[in-house]
Amino acid sequence: MDTRWAKSSHATYNCAYHFIWCPKYRRKVLINGVDIRLKELLIEKATEHGWAIEKMEIMPDHVHIFIKTTPNDSPVFIISQLKGYTSFVLRNEFQWLKSRLPTLWTRSYYVESIGHISEDIIKKYIEDQKTR
């Protein structure tokens, strides 16, 4: 998805989300190689599903991702795939994570849809349809 729009057989779209999530208890465990491996795993899972990670930052106690997706994939599906896969692999590869945390990630997350056009412009466009 190199351009602003992507196409399928029946749709032209620009679906992008900003996700943020944290380790359980907001522990600073995304360090000492866990952060590097986490990036690799997130890219791997995104590629598997046809998603494009536009920007990613791994902090010691939280993750930021800006990801472009297809209209077929809901935010809850995307985050469950990313968190579930990375938790499973990281806890197997870094055994010390199991002793520090009962689960790697909290159940909660933040998501915001990102678009090229602001909410105000969309509202105005819809409102202006009455006068056409």
Salt bridges, closest charged atoms under 4 A:
GLU40 OE1 - ARG37 NH1 3.14
GLU48 OE2 - LYS45 NZ 3.26
GLU48 OE2 - HIS49 NE2 3.93
ASP61 OD2 - ARG26 NE 3.00
ASP61 OD1 - HIS62 ND1 2.85
GLU93 OE1 - ARG37 NE 2.76
GLU119 OE2 - LYS123 NZ 3.07
GLU127 OE2 - LYS130 NZ 3.77
ASP128 OD2 - LYS124 NZ 3.15
